[in-house]
Amino acid sequence: MKTTTVKNFCFFLALLCCTQTAFGAERVYLDITASETRKINIAVPSFQDTGLTQQQQVLGKKLADILSKALTFHGIISIIPSSEYGGNNDGDWKKLGADYAILSQYENTPKALKLEMRLLDVATNEIIMGKSYSGLAPQKEQMLFKFCDNVIETLTGKPGIAATQIVFVNRDDKVKEVYLTDILGTSFRQITRHKHLTVSPRFVPGGLFLTYTSYHSGNQNLYITDLRQNKTTRVLSKRKGLNLAPAWSPDGKYMVITLSVNGNPDLYLLDAKGEIVEQLTDRAGINVSPTWSPDGSHLVFVSDRGGKPQLYLMEMGTRNIKRLTFDGSENAEPCWSPNEDLIVYSSLRDGVYQLFTLNPYKNSPPVQLTEDLSYHESPCWSPDGNQVIFAKRDGAKNQIYGIMKNGSFQRRLFTLPGSQNYPQWSR
């Protein structure tokens, strides 16, 4: 996608050099910052099985397809079409222009599905990484996603994000419920069943617990649920009025939440049990959408204390506050990158909400990520800080989209009946 200001996207290309791997080859990671850097070309032929029945061949192609999609999702990899080499393991990888090839085999029995995958460096014709997995057939995506993340780490020095999860709110008729999915939308899990309005899901650091706000009891209460089970949820804050959208501190010990217990929507610091530690804002407009810095030293939030919603920066040590945004009719829904000083947020420009990024500590101008004439809202960073997911108005409904942090590779992540909003990424 064309952007107003091109933001360099940094990733690492693994070359044979200095760091020892499990296979004895030495590797070093070259930092490439130019956004024009070509993608890494990888061939992913069909998984091979000695039986080679027609049904098994279909499974082998499906496994390769899932792995290919997970690799492509990261935005730095281009998959060589299997039609160019027949999908077999004996392709002429150099002639095809492949940097790497993934050579795989599987064994499918009534008791288990076993996968063995190896990453071949085409330039040296050496296997530089390999993994074996065993599980039930329905767990094939989990095994493939884990291997994908190992491939990304081998090539970039940082783990991939294929095994992470995305939570969102799905609206069907007048009911809004929270759902959980993998990055490709291969399976969906309904988390809430209140048959009412549910908004603002937030992962607790670690990804095992989820908080959300629901109106089903008659008040806008905050709830927490253990994602390792499906039956129990409990109230975390049920103070009169708003109990909305907590931002959990990086260590998971505290949260900042909007409460209106005293009449005005203000930010409060609560402990993990939901007890108030301190009131952070006091009747200076409506104060919502807090987000913590990775080190927990600062907070960015939204306030209309100046007349329109704008972003403000609070230093947690002194509680000093300064305004960050001045461009755009409204600026809202900030989210702080998990690994750098960068905020992504939605900004109302010429009647359309667009996504921007901003360094909260510098006076540099914001960088625009989106330009198409659709609403782009509720942005959230990926765990590796390279991508952003958001809700995009797609016709009469909202759908979940992803985009790289330099504004490239915008795409819809999955298809699901209804309208989706408030996406959040586990970290």
Summary of the structure (lengths in Angstrom):
residues: 427
radius of gyration: 23.1
end to end distance: 26.5
largest distance: 70.8
contacts: 1371
relative contact order: 0.11
helix: 11%
strand: 45%
